[in-house]
Amino acid sequence: MIQRFGFNFLRVGFDYSVFENDARPMQLKSDAFRYTDRVLHWAKKHHMYVLFDLHGAQERQVDGKQSGRVAYNRFWESPQAQERSLWLWKQIAERYKGESNVFGYEALNEPWGKTKAALREYCARWYDVVRPIDRDAVLVFPGWFNDVNFYGAPAKNGWSNVIFDMHLYPGQFRWGTPGPETSVKFLQSGLADWRRR
C-alpha cells in the first residue's frame, strides 16, 4: 500500500523492549530481530529503504506518550540506560551493516527530556559507537524542538554521512491555529526558512 502511494522510504520506530528486557539488560532476547528482520524483508521485496529509529529508549528519553510511557523520563539521569541504548545500537548496526536497503539509523525519537547539551553529548557518543561498525548508513541526529545549530557543523565535528531530523507540526499540538491554513503558511514561509538554515 505504501508503495502504491509512490513512496520508497520507511521510518521504522521501535521500543528497546523488542530487543532486551529490564530483567536481563544488555542481553538480546532469543527473537530480538524477529520484527526488524521481517520489516526489512518486506521493504526489500517492495524496493523500499528503511530508517531504524529508537522510539522508546531504556528509561524513556521524553516524558510523552511518543516514548512509550507517559510522565516518565529517566534516560538522561541514568548512565546505565544510556549505556544500554548504545549497546543496543551496536547490536543493530552489526546485524544490518551492508544491507542495501538500510538507509540508516536515528539515535532517538524526540529526545526532549533534558537539554541540548545532554542530547549533543549522547549523540556524539552514539556516532562513535555506530559509525565504525556501519560506514555506509546515514546517521540521523534528532533536533531539539526548533533547533539543530547546537550540534555544530558535522564536518567540523569529524562526522560524515549524517543528517538532522526535525519534527515540525504546524497546526497541531498547540502550534498555531489548528487547520490547513497554519500548515500552508508554514510551507510557504517556515519551510523556506529551514532551507536557508
C-alpha positions in Angstrom: 0.0 0.0 0.0 2.8 2.4 0.8 4.5 1.7 -2.5 1.2 2.4 -4.3 1.4 6.0 -2.9 4.7 6.4 -4.6 6.9 6.3 -1.5 10.2 4.3 -1.3 11.2 5.1 2.3 10.0 3.8 5.7 11.0 5.2 9.1 10.6 2.3 11.4 10.3 3.2 15.1 10.9 0.5 17.8 10.9 0.2 21.5 14.0 -1.1 23.2 11.9 -3.9 24.8 11.6 -5.6 21.4 15.3 -6.5 21.8 16.0 -6.7 25.5 14.2 -6.5 28.8 14.9 -4.8 32.1 15.4 -8.1 34.0 18.3 -9.1 31.7 19.9 -5.8 30.5 22.4 -5.9 27.6 21.3 -9.5 26.6 19.4 -9.9 23.4 16.1 -11.8 23.6 16.1 -15.0 21.6 13.8 -13.5 19.0 15.3 -10.0 19.2 15.4 -9.3 15.5 12.2 -11.0 14.6 10.2 -7.9 13.7 13.0 -5.8 12.3 14.1 -8.6 10.0 10.5 -9.0 8.8 10.2 -5.3 8.1 13.5 -5.3 6.2 12.4 -8.3 4.2 9.1 -6.7 3.2 10.8 -3.4 2.4 13.4 -5.2 0.2 10.6 -7.0 -1.6 8.9 -3.7 -2.4 12.1 -1.8 -3.2 12.0 0.5 -0.2 14.6 1.9 2.1 14.4 1.7 5.9 15.5 4.0 8.6 15.5 2.4 12.1 14.6 4.8 14.9 14.9 4.2 18.6 11.4 5.5 19.5 11.3 4.3 23.1 14.7 4.2 24.8 15.6 2.5 28.1 14.2 4.6 30.9 12.5 6.9 28.3 14.1 9.9 26.6 11.0 12.1 26.9 8.0 12.0 29.2 5.4 12.0 26.5 3.4 9.1 25.0 5.7 9.1 22.0 8.4 7.3 24.1 6.1 4.6 25.3 5.5 5.8 28.8 3.7 9.0 29.8 5.1 11.1 32.7 8.3 9.1 32.9 11.7 10.3 31.8 14.8 8.9 33.5 17.1 8.3 30.5 19.1 11.5 30.9 19.8 10.9 34.6 20.8 7.2 34.1 24.2 6.4 32.8 23.2 2.8 32.8 20.2 3.5 30.5 22.4 5.4 28.1 25.0 2.6 28.0 22.3 0.1 27.4 21.0 2.1 24.4 24.5 2.4 23.0 25.0 -1.3 23.4 21.7 -1.9 21.6 22.6 0.3 18.7 25.9 -1.6 18.4 23.9 -4.9 18.1 21.6 -3.4 15.5 24.4 -1.9 13.4 26.3 -5.2 13.5 23.1 -7.0 12.3 22.3 -4.7 9.4 25.6 -3.3 8.2 25.9 -4.0 4.4 22.1 -4.3 3.9 21.5 -2.5 0.7 18.1 -1.1 1.7 19.0 0.1 5.2 19.1 3.9 4.7 20.3 4.5 8.2 19.7 4.8 11.9 18.2 7.5 14.1 19.6 7.8 17.6 16.4 8.7 19.4 12.9 9.9 18.7 12.0 13.4 20.0 14.6 13.3 22.9 13.4 16.4 24.6 13.9 15.2 28.2 16.8 17.3 29.4 19.0 19.9 27.5 20.5 20.5 24.1 24.0 19.9 25.6 22.9 16.5 27.0 21.5 15.5 23.7 24.6 16.6 21.8 26.8 14.7 24.2 24.8 11.5 23.8 24.6 11.7 20.0 28.3 12.3 19.7 28.9 9.1 21.7 26.3 7.3 19.6 28.1 8.3 16.5 31.4 7.0 17.8 29.7 3.6 18.6 27.8 3.1 15.3 30.0 4.7 12.6 32.9 2.3 12.9 30.5 -0.6 12.5 28.4 0.7 9.6 30.3 3.2 7.5 27.6 3.4 4.8 24.4 4.1 6.8 23.2 7.6 7.2 23.2 8.5 10.9 20.3 10.8 11.9 20.7 13.3 14.7 17.4 14.4 16.2 16.6 18.1 16.5 15.7 19.9 19.7 12.2 21.3 19.2 13.2 24.0 16.7 17.0 23.8 16.7 19.9 21.8 15.3 22.6 24.5 15.5 23.8 23.3 18.9 25.4 20.3 17.1 27.7 22.5 15.1 28.8 21.7 11.5 29.1 17.9 11.0 32.4 18.1 9.1 34.0 20.2 11.9 33.0 17.6 14.4 34.6 14.8 12.2 31.1 13.4 11.4 30.4 12.1 7.9 27.2 10.9 6.3 24.9 12.4 8.8 21.7 14.4 8.6 19.5 16.2 11.1 15.8 15.4 11.7 13.3 17.9 12.7 9.7 17.2 13.8 7.6 20.1 12.7 3.9 20.0 13.4 2.2 23.2 12.2 -1.4 23.3 13.2 -1.1 20.6 15.7 0.0 20.2 19.4 -0.7 23.8 20.2 1.5 25.1 17.3 -0.7 27.7 15.8 -4.4 27.6 14.9 -5.5 24.0 14.1 -6.3 23.6 10.5 -4.8 23.6 7.0 -4.1 27.4 6.9 -1.4 27.0 9.5 0.2 24.2 7.5 0.0 26.2 4.3 1.7 29.2 6.0 4.5 27.0 7.2 5.0 25.5 3.8 5.2 29.0 2.2 7.5 30.7 4.7 8.6 28.4 7.6 9.9 25.7 5.4 11.9 28.2 3.3 13.5 29.5 6.5 14.6 25.9 7.4 16.1 25.5 3.9 18.1 28.7 4.5 19.3 27.3 7.8 
